[in-house]
Amino acid sequence: MLPGCGKHDGTEKSSSGNEAIKLGFVVKQPEEPWFQLEWKFAEEAARKNKFDLVKIGATDGEKVLGAIDNLAANGAKGFVICTPDTRLGPAIMARAKGHNLKVIAVDDQFLGADGKPLISGTPENRNKPPIEMGKFFAESAG
């Protein structure tokens, strides 16, 4: 077997020897400067809080659900998301729950099937900047 080609459980050793957690950050328009800036701050949070950040652009519902599946398959513990469609909230939460992933929505609030804001399952601190979201995940996974 070639080095690096073995099975991977989604955690890696940090420089301190501890297992580093993996977290995703899914955005609806990865080419937009706003989301590039959010990713930049999330990367700073990852370095500061010693977790691995996986940046994913998902421009539609199919890509969002696929991203959640991929994050889970690669051992992520949770993800931050700015969804391309707020009505995907119930599907996002169901998919995340099925994979036992933590979720925090940013920028846009999830809507339920009735079109009303979906509160259950989304942290009240969803509007905090990415650096604080990194701390949220670091504390949640520890």
Residue pairs with C-beta under 8 A, 6 or more apart in sequence:
8 74
8 75
9 75
10 22
10 74
10 75
10 76
11 19
11 20
11 21
11 22
11 75
12 19
12 20
12 22
12 52
13 19
13 20
14 20
14 50
16 50
18 50
20 50
20 51
20 52
21 51
21 52
21 77
21 137
21 138
21 141
22 51
22 52
22 53
22 54
22 71
22 74
22 75
22 76
22 77
23 46
23 51
23 52
23 53
23 54
23 76
23 77
23 78
23 79
23 80
23 134
23 137
23 141
24 53
24 54
24 55
24 56
24 67
24 71
24 76
24 78
24 79
24 80
24 81
25 38
25 39
25 42
25 53
25 54
25 55
25 56
25 79
25 80
25 81
25 130
26 56
26 57
26 58
26 64
26 67
26 68
26 79
26 80
26 81
26 82
26 83
27 35
27 38
27 39
27 55
27 56
27 57
27 58
27 81
27 82
28 35
28 57
28 58
28 59
28 82
28 83
28 84
29 35
29 57
29 59
29 84
30 36
30 39
30 55
30 56
30 57
31 57
35 57
35 82
38 82
38 106
38 130
39 55
39 130
41 129
41 130
41 131
42 53
42 55
42 80
42 130
42 131
42 133
42 134
43 53
44 131
44 134
45 53
45 130
45 131
45 132
45 133
45 134
45 135
45 138
46 52
46 53
46 134
48 131
48 134
49 134
49 135
49 137
49 138
50 138
51 134
51 137
51 138
51 141
54 71
54 74
54 76
54 79
56 67
56 70
56 71
57 63
58 64
58 66
58 67
58 84
59 84
60 84
60 85
61 84
61 85
61 88
61 91
63 84
64 81
64 83
64 84
64 88
64 92
65 91
65 92
65 95
67 79
68 79
68 92
68 95
68 96
68 99
68 101
69 95
69 99
71 79
71 99
71 101
72 99
72 100
72 101
76 101
77 101
77 102
77 137
77 140
77 141
78 96
78 101
78 102
78 103
78 104
78 137
78 140
78 141
79 96
79 101
79 102
79 103
79 104
80 103
80 104
80 105
80 106
80 130
80 133
80 137
81 92
81 103
81 104
81 105
81 106
82 105
82 106
82 107
82 108
83 89
83 92
83 105
83 108
83 110
86 108
86 109
86 110
86 111
87 111
87 113
87 115
88 110
89 105
89 109
89 110
89 111
89 112
89 118
89 122
90 110
90 112
90 113
90 118
92 103
92 110
93 103
93 110
93 118
93 121
93 122
96 102
96 103
97 121
102 137
102 140
102 141
103 121
103 122
104 122
104 123
104 125
104 126
104 133
104 136
104 137
105 122
105 126
106 126
106 127
106 130
106 133
109 117
109 118
109 122
109 126
110 117
110 118
110 122
111 117
111 118
112 118
123 136
125 132
125 136
128 136
